[in-house]
Amino acid sequence: DAKTTQPNSMESNEEEPVHLPCNHSTISGTDYIHWYRQLPSQGPEYVIHGLTSNVNNRMASLAIAEDRKSSTLILHRATLRDAAVYYCILTRDTGRRALTFGSGTRLQVQP
Amino acid sequence: GAGVSQSPRYKVAKRGQDVALRCDPISGHVSLFWYQQALGQGPEFLTYFQNEAQLDKSGLPSDRFFAERPEGSVSTLKIQRTQQEDSAVYLCASSLTRGTLAKNIQYFGAGTRLSVL
C-alpha cells in the first residue's frame, strides 16, 4: 500500500485558515486521497476525498498537487471544534478494503 | 438519522474474562469493519464483513478474537480470555456500498473503550 507522511502536530489560531499537508510520493494513478479526522473521545469522521482535481465541501477544501505526490487539507476558518487528529489516507479498488491510518496530524486551535 | 452505535461505551474486564462488544451499523449499510485503536495510535484494521460474510479477518491479532454478523446487520466482536494487551478502543465502521470502491466513505461509531485489569 502507498504510504502517507504527515507532520505530527500543528497549531492554529481560531478563525484563521489552516493548511494541513500530506506527502504521498508513491501514490498510484487510481488511488483516491481521503481525509478523516478524529475529535477527542470520538470515532474518526470523514472530511473529504479526491482523485485529481481540487475538491470543496462544507467542511473543508482539498488541494491536490499536479503530480499527485502531495495534497493539502484546507480549513478556511478554524474553530475550537476543529481541534482533532487529521488523517490522510490513500484508498484503492484492489487489495485490503479497510482504511490504513497512520499517526496523523494533531491540530491544536488557540482561542 | 441514526449513526453507527456501539455498546457498551466502556468495559472493564478482569484478565481472563470473556467480553462481547456490539455494533449497530447504519441501516442498509452492506460493509462493516472493526478496528482497534491503542492509546496515542491511529486505528488498525481487525476484520471486514460484506453483509453476513466475513471476507477479511487478517487483522485479528489472535484466535482469542472472534467476530460475527449473522444476519448482515448487527455485529459482535468477542474477545476470549482477555489479556492486558487487549486494552484499547474498539471502533466499528459501516459503509453503504459493497466491496472496496476506493471512494467509499466509512462512518464510525464512538467506540468501546476496553480496560483489562
Interface residues (C-beta under 8 A of the other chain):
Chain A: T30 D31 Y32 S41 Q42 G43 P44 E45 Y46 H49 L51 V85 Y87 T91 R92 D93 T94 G95 R96 R97 A98 L99 T100 F101 G102 S103 G104
Chain B: V4 S31 F33 Y35 Q41 G42 P43 E44 F45 Y48 L55 D56 S58 G59 L91 A93 G99 T100 L101 A102 K103 N104 I105 Q106 Y107 F108 G109 A110 G111
